Every structure is written in structure tokens, then in C-alpha cells.
Amino acid sequence: MPRDPGAPIPTKPYVGGLAPGVPAAPSLLGPGAARDRYGFYRLLRESYPLVWDERVQAWLVSRYGDVAAALGDPELVRARRGPCCWPGEVRCEGPRHQGDDEAFGVLREVSERTAYVLARRLAQREVCDLAEEFCRWLPLGTAATALGLSCAELTRGSRAGGRRAGPAASLAVLCADRSALIGKALASLLANLLDRPDEWAAAGAAPGALRAAWGESLRRNPPLHVVLRRARGDARLADGTVPAGAAVALLVGAASRDPDRFAAPDRFDPRRAAPAQLAFGPPDCPAARVAELQAECAVRALAEAMPELRWADGFRPTETGLLTRAPRTLLVRPA
């Protein structure tokens, strides 16, 4: 039931004692969200812009303006800090030396080589799964090589045992730490491009087109749909107040398809002006730049090794996941 914007918001609205005929508030763990995630987001934006989700035990925030403001609100904090910003941050607090051009040049060389090796192996196959056999392994293989580790050592959590150090190794650690999210973002990018052969051809031909496609894919299909925060004090959100200590779930996946911010938000349009994605942090963040670098290397390697790449017969990609989402499978015919 839509809330009166002028009315105060109770600590836990819509919980218990509902009058007959009054629908319970939707939940991120409910059947509606599982059946149609983007329809669920639409319902939240239109009727429940700020609502307590009893099953998740968090306040849900879904509109673009509210989510973008909340991501920059110092009163909403994440549970732990790290060596660099995490997806959803609006300011990067990581060491600036991680972003120097020489370090990125080293990581790009390693990433390009890793992408081409993976792509050429898969090009010999009649059918392959790009999500499992390419997107998952590109960030891990890049990080492992740059650190002087095996993929097995890296997946066991080893970082300090690497045989290389310096800024490039620091970037490789960021790549390893975010490998799951990068892999999901790559899977969504490839799904969006392969659905549109003209966009696939354009992205493989021009760096500018590829960067635009990457930004638009992060907007339309972000790998991280839910950013969790906790209120240090009473926090104003979406014309309401969240009490101190409460958990807040900022629904990036809903905000990224808000029609009040984006025209035709469900459409994949790399020529969209200022996509303003919220998925990987600010553009100057080294972690965000590492993810974009991986996307560039991935598309170029696949386009060169598999110029006639297309979906396997009868296959359609499907997103899965709760907090993070992406196609779990990408079945393609390399030739």
C-alpha cells in the first residue's frame, strides 16, 4: 500500500496487525522477487520507496535519487573497511600509488595474455560456457600470474605468498579480491553484447565503444544488486527516518532501472548519456579501473579468437542470485 509522504514512518511498518485486505509489504526474499526481480523493483519504487523488510531485517531503499544520496551519506556505514573502496562507494580512499600508469600497463599486459589463452582454447570447441570457462577464470588467472602464484594457491586465499610485489601486485590483489564480482560483470556484459550483434561488432572495434558498453552494462545489469549499510544515528532517507543501528539495504539493481533517472531503463543502450552506474565505485578508483581493464581485454580476445561467436542453438541467458546477480551460464558456439 503506498505510503503518505507526509506521514511519519514507524520503526517496522506493515508488520503484524494488518487490516483485512491490506497487502503485506513485499520482501526481497519473497516469491515475487524470486519470480520477477525487476517487476519487484518496480513495485518498490512506485509504492514502497522506503520499507522495512521483516524477512531480511533491513530497510529497503529503491529509487535512484535516494540510493545515490544514501551511498554518500556518512551516517550510513559499511561493516568493514578495506585497502580500497568497495562497490557502492562514492569516494575512493585507497592508496593513490595503486593507480599509476606503469602498474596498470603491467596488469593490462598480463590480462591480455590471459584472455587470449582462454579464448583460443575455447575457440576449438563446438559449444562452450563463457560464464564458467572464461569470465570466472580471467580475473583469477590475471591476478595469479601477476602475483607469481598458481590459480590453486590464489583460490585458497594466498596473497602474501606471491613472488612479486609493488604497485602492479597491489592491483592484482584488487583483481583477486573482486574476482567473483568482475566475473559476474563480464558475464552480463557478454550477454548484453551477444544479444545485439551490431553492438558486439562495435565494442570489439573501438575502445570508446567498449567503454560505453561496459558502463551501460553495469547500469542495466550490475553485478551487485544490494549494498548493505548500517545507520550510525537516525538517518533521513526517502522522505522518512531510519532509526539508529538499523540495517539498510540499498537496492542498486532497482535504482539502476529507475525511469525517473533513465529513459527506457530496461533497454541496453551504450549511447545513453551519462549512465551513472553505481556498481563499482567512482571512476578514479583503482578497483573500478581494474574491472574495466578486464572487460576490454575480454571482449578483444573473444572477438579476435571467435569472430563468428554466437549463442548456442536455443540458448537464452538468465540472471540468478540474490545480493549479486548475473547469468550463471553462457552457452555459445565459437564458430
Beta strands, then each sheet from edge to edge (+ up, - down):
strand 1: 50-53
strand 2: 58-61
strand 3: 76-77
strand 4: 128-129
strand 5: 226-231
strand 6: 235-237
strand 7: 240-242
strand 8: 247-251
strand 9: 310-311
strand 10: 319-320
strand 11: 326-327
strand 12: 331-333
sheet 1: 1+ 2- 8- 5+ 3-
sheet 2: 4+ 12- 9+
sheet 3: 6+ 7-
sheet 4: 10+ 11-
end
